[in-house]
């Protein structure tokens, strides 16, 4: 074969390998993006589980502490606000996640106040229904923390992949954008002060 033929074959082979690499990277990014979306779905699933427990918990505590109406109202309003925020994980921004996290934090605080009221009623603490709900709530809080960690891990892996060279070229060409993370609540970096 002539030298020009070898050069042409070499160029075609190199371009073919680059094309295969580009398709492979693109498909990897799509898979990683779907992992982030799935992880977000698990976060929402756990928050929904918590929201579903709230009415039963409020009703149970209300039976023992009916005069705490402002706390019950605060819990119900916080639940409504928390469940009213929806986020598209493929286009979630830092601000949207912060807003979502703030509304969930308000619900956590309201539930904390509700549980503090419950501690004032020993007969409520002894109620089997209340204990089961409290255990389910505690388990759900653990699941929420785990789901948020998984989401952040998936987002981190995806973000690193789309920013690494030469994958960033493919990511830029096809519009793969950085995913937002859940962040610690304000003041979480300070250790609580304990006095005896």
N, C-alpha and C positions, 0 to 999 in steps of 0.2 A: 504494500500500500504506500501511497505517497504521504509525504510529511504533512501536507495540508489536510488530508483525510484524517490522520491521527489527531491532529489539533482539533478538528471539528468534532470528532467522536469524544475527545476529552472534554471539550466545552459542553457538549450535550450531556455527558455523564455528570459533570460537576453541577450543571443547572438542574438536572434530575434529582441529584442528591439534596441540593438546596431546597427544591420543591418538596421532597419527602420530609425533610427536616421541618420546613415551615408548616406543613400540614400537621405533623406530629406535635409541634409546639402549640399550634392553634387548638388542637383537640385536647391537649393537656390543660390549657387555660380554661376551656369550656368545662371540662370535668371538675377542675378546681373551683370554678365559679358556681357550679351546681352543688358542690360540697358546702360552700358558704351559704347558699340558699337553703339547703337542707338543714344545716346547723341552726340557721335563723328560725326555721320552722319548729325545731325542737325547743328553742328558747320561747317562742310564742306559745307552744303547746304547754310548757310548764307554767308560764304566767297565766294561761287560761285555766289550767288546773287549779291554781291558787284562787283565781277569781271565782271559779265555780264553788269553792269551799266557803267563800265569804258569806253568802246568804244563810247557809245552815248554821255557821258559827255565830253570826249576829242573832239569828232567831233563838238559838240555844241560850246565849248570854242574856238576851232580852227577857227571857222568861224569869230570870233571877234578879236582874238589875234594871227593871223597866224605867227607873228614874234617870238613867244615863242617856237620855235621848240624843243629846248633842254628839256624844261619841258614836252612837249608832248611825246618825245622819252623816257624820264625817267619814265613816267607813264606807257607807253606801255611795256617797259622792265620789270618794277617792277611787272606788272600784269602777264606777261609771267612767270617770276620766281615764283611768288606766286601760280599760277595755275599748275606749273610743279612739285610741291612737293606733293607726295601722301604718306599717312601713313596708315598702317594696324593697326587699333585700338587695336586688340587683342595682338599685340606685340610691341606697341609703347614704345619707350624709352624716357627718359628725354631729351636726345640729339636731337632726331628726333622732338619732340615737340618744343624744343628751336629753331631748324632750321626752322621749319614751322612758328613759331611765328615771327622769325626775318624777314622772307620773307614777311609775311603779314604786319609787321611793316614798311618795306620799301615801300610797296604799300600805306600804310596809309600816310607816309610822302610825297610821290610823289603826292597823291591826295590833301594833305594839301597845297602843293605849287601850284597846279592847281587851287584850290579854292581861294588862295590868289591872283592869277593873275585875276581870274574872278571878284574879288572885285574892281579891277581897271577899270572895264568897266561897267558903269551904264546901258548902253543899254543892255548889256548881263544880268545884274541882273534883268532887266525888262522883259526879254524874258521868256515866259510861259514855253517853253520846258526846259530851263535851270533850272527854279525854281522847276519844277516837278522832274527833275533828282536830284537836290540838296536835295529836301525833301526825295526822295526815298533813297538816299545815307545816309542821317542822320538816317532815320528809320532803314536801314540795319545795320548801326554801332551799334544801340541800340540792334537789334536782335542778332548781333554777341556777344555782351557783355553778353546778357542773355543766349545764347546757351553755351558760355564758362562756365558760372556759373553753369548751369545745368550739363554740362560734369564733372566739378570738383566735384560737389555734388555726382554724381553717382560714380565717381572714389573713392571718400572718403568713401562712404558707403561700396563699394566693398572691398577696401583695409582694412578697419577696420574689416570686417567680416572674411576675410581670415587670419588675424593675431590674432584674438581672440581665446583663448583656449576654448573648445577643437576643434573648427572648423579648426584651423590651422593644425591639424593632417590630416584631410581630404583634405584640400587645398594642403598640401605638398605631399600627396600620389598621387594626380591627377594633379599636375603641375599648379595649379592656381597661377599666379604671379601678383605682385603688378602692378597697372596701374599708369602711369605718369599723372601729373597735368599741366594745364596751370599756368604759374607764371606771376607775374607782371613784366613789362619791367624794365630794369636796370634804376635806378634813380627815380623810381616811389614813393619810400618811402620818398623822399624829397619834401616838399611843394614848389611850385613855388614861386619865390621872385617877389613881386609886388612893384613897386616904382611909386610914384606920383610926 
